[in-house]
Amino acid sequence: MKKPLSLLLASLLFATVSLASPADSVSAETNDLTIWGVGFQGGASASWSSTSVYAAEGATRPGYQFNAYARVFFPIYFETQLGWYQTFGDFAISGQRDKLVVNSLQWSLLGGYYFLDLDQVNFRLYSGMTFNFVMGAKWKNGVAGTPDISKDDFNPMNVAWKIGAGANVGRFSIDLFVDVGMSKVYKATPSLPNNTRNNAVGFNFGFFFLK
């Protein structure tokens, strides 16, 4: 658990530096200091689980997320996010339905680029790593008499790659993103399909409250 804790502390330090250390802007019109600030986002996602053992995963299931973020530089920018994510998986294995529910504290380190910068509207693309610290997880077995699996059976942290696009209108924003699971969600437990990863496609609405 020391490694996840050090990563969490590093994210908080990064957010503090982002707020305290503005750099020069590349804006040719205003020549102001860097565009920087913090904000909140919240939204919904359609999530699913993938595995290399069972190809017949079930349908996507709705999830949700909200986070706080700090962003610096323009038009190339760096962003750190810290938020709460809930994702689901739904498996169809040997005629039974198995439902995976994961609640995570997610820390993201992203890099992006602003383009089509208009008067009050601009657009951006971004990508980066997300680290999901599992706060609660449950595998609801579909077989009668078989015990469910708890948080202790899951890895304390898993990693995903985030790709997204967003638009800012004044201080408001909307983002579309994809999270692709890159590491196993659970520990080496024979009762679970091997190499299960969580994935999500979703959107966020946000407000940039300090600039």
C-alpha positions in Angstrom: 0.0 0.0 0.0 3.0 2.4 0.3 3.2 2.8 -3.5 -0.5 3.9 -4.0 -0.2 6.3 -1.0 2.9 7.9 -2.5 1.2 8.3 -5.8 -1.8 10.0 -4.1 0.5 12.4 -2.2 2.3 13.2 -5.5 -1.0 14.1 -7.2 -1.9 16.5 -4.4 1.6 18.1 -4.6 1.2 18.4 -8.4 -2.2 20.2 -7.9 -0.6 22.6 -5.4 2.2 23.5 -7.7 -0.3 24.0 -10.5 -2.1 26.6 -8.5 0.9 28.3 -7.2 3.2 28.5 -10.2 1.7 30.2 -13.3 4.0 30.4 -16.3 4.1 32.6 -19.4 1.2 32.4 -21.9 1.7 31.8 -25.6 -1.4 33.9 -26.4 -0.5 36.5 -29.1 -3.5 38.6 -28.4 -3.2 39.4 -24.7 0.3 38.4 -23.7 -1.2 37.6 -20.3 0.1 35.1 -17.8 -0.7 31.5 -18.3 -4.3 30.3 -18.3 -4.6 28.2 -15.2 -7.1 27.3 -12.7 -9.1 24.6 -10.9 -12.6 23.2 -11.5 -15.2 20.5 -10.9 -16.6 17.9 -13.3 -19.4 15.4 -13.0 -21.1 13.0 -15.4 -22.1 9.5 -16.5 -20.4 6.6 -18.3 -21.2 3.3 -19.9 -18.8 0.8 -18.5 -17.9 -2.8 -19.2 -15.3 -5.4 -18.3 -13.0 -7.3 -20.7 -11.1 -10.5 -20.1 -8.8 -12.7 -22.1 -10.5 -15.9 -20.9 -14.2 -15.3 -21.5 -15.0 -13.5 -24.7 -18.8 -13.4 -24.0 -19.0 -10.4 -21.8 -22.4 -9.0 -21.0 -23.9 -5.6 -22.0 -22.5 -2.3 -20.9 -23.9 -0.9 -17.6 -24.3 2.8 -16.5 -21.8 4.3 -14.1 -21.0 7.8 -12.8 -18.0 9.9 -11.8 -17.2 13.3 -10.4 -13.8 14.9 -9.9 -11.8 18.1 -9.1 -9.0 19.2 -11.4 -6.2 21.6 -11.8 -4.9 22.8 -15.3 -2.0 24.9 -16.4 -0.4 26.2 -19.7 -2.0 27.2 -23.0 -2.4 26.0 -25.7 -0.4 22.9 -24.6 -1.6 22.1 -21.1 -1.1 19.7 -18.3 -3.9 18.6 -16.0 -4.3 16.5 -12.8 -7.6 15.1 -11.7 -8.8 13.5 -8.5 -12.3 12.1 -8.3 -14.7 9.3 -7.5 -15.7 6.7 -10.1 -18.1 3.9 -10.1 -17.9 1.3 -12.9 -19.8 -2.0 -13.5 -19.2 -5.1 -15.5 -21.8 -7.8 -16.5 -20.6 -11.2 -17.6 -22.5 -14.1 -19.2 -20.6 -17.2 -18.3 -21.9 -20.7 -18.7 -25.5 -19.5 -18.6 -25.1 -17.4 -15.4 -24.9 -13.7 -14.9 -22.0 -12.3 -12.9 -22.0 -8.6 -12.0 -18.8 -6.7 -11.1 -19.1 -3.4 -9.2 -16.0 -1.3 -8.5 -15.9 2.0 -6.6 -12.6 3.8 -7.1 -10.7 7.0 -6.1 -9.2 7.9 -9.5 -6.1 10.1 -10.0 -5.3 11.1 -13.6 -2.3 12.8 -15.1 -3.2 14.2 -18.5 -1.6 16.2 -21.3 -3.6 18.1 -23.9 -3.8 20.7 -26.6 -6.2 23.6 -27.2 -7.2 24.2 -30.8 -9.9 26.3 -32.6 -9.6 29.0 -30.0 -12.5 31.3 -30.6 -13.8 34.4 -28.6 -15.6 32.5 -25.8 -15.3 29.0 -27.1 -12.3 26.6 -27.5 -11.8 23.0 -28.1 -9.1 20.6 -26.8 -7.8 17.0 -27.1 -6.1 15.2 -24.2 -4.7 11.8 -23.2 -2.9 10.3 -20.2 -2.7 7.8 -17.4 -5.3 7.1 -14.7 -4.6 5.3 -11.5 -7.7 3.7 -9.8 -7.4 3.1 -6.1 -10.2 0.6 -5.3 -12.2 1.8 -2.3 -15.0 -0.8 -2.7 -15.6 -3.7 -5.0 -18.0 -6.7 -5.3 -18.5 -9.6 -7.6 -22.1 -10.7 -7.4 -22.2 -14.3 -8.3 -25.2 -15.5 -10.3 -24.9 -19.1 -9.0 -27.2 -19.8 -6.0 -25.3 -20.8 -2.9 -22.0 -19.3 -4.1 -20.6 -16.5 -1.9 -20.0 -13.1 -3.4 -16.5 -11.8 -3.6 -15.5 -8.7 -1.6 -13.1 -5.8 -2.0 -10.3 -7.8 -0.4 -10.2 -10.1 -3.5 -9.4 -7.1 -5.7 -6.1 -5.4 -6.4 -5.8 -2.2 -4.4 -4.9 -0.3 -7.6 -5.3 -0.7 -11.3 -4.3 1.4 -14.3 -6.1 2.7 -17.3 -5.4 5.0 -20.3 -7.7 7.9 -20.8 -8.4 9.6 -24.2 -10.8 12.5 -24.5 -12.0 15.6 -26.2 -13.6 18.7 -24.7 -15.1 22.1 -25.4 -15.0 25.1 -23.1 -17.7 27.8 -23.3 -16.7 30.6 -21.0 -16.2 28.9 -17.6 -18.3 25.9 -18.5 -17.0 22.7 -20.2 -18.2 19.4 -21.6 -15.9 16.4 -22.1 -16.2 13.1 -23.9 -13.7 10.4 -22.8 -12.7 6.7 -23.1 -10.9 4.8 -20.3 -9.2 1.6 -21.5 -8.2 -0.8 -18.7 -4.5 -1.7 -18.8 -4.0 -3.8 -15.6 -5.9 -6.5 -13.8 -8.7 -5.4 -11.5 -8.6 -8.4 -9.1 -6.0 -10.5 -7.4 -5.0 -14.0 -8.6 -8.2 -15.7 -7.6 -9.2 -18.9 -9.4 -13.0 -18.2 -8.9 -12.8 -15.1 -11.2 -12.1 -14.9 -14.9 -8.4 -14.1 -15.4 -7.2 -10.7 -16.6 -10.4 -8.8 -16.0 -10.1 -5.1 -16.9 -12.6 -2.2 -16.5 -13.3 0.1 -19.4 -15.6 3.1 -19.8 -17.0 5.6 -22.3 -18.6 8.7 -20.8 -19.1 12.4 -20.6 -18.5 15.1 -18.0 -20.0 18.6 -17.5 -17.7 21.0 -15.6 -17.2 24.5 -14.2 -13.9 26.3 -14.2 -14.2 28.4 -11.1 -10.8 30.0 -10.7 -8.8 31.4 -13.6 
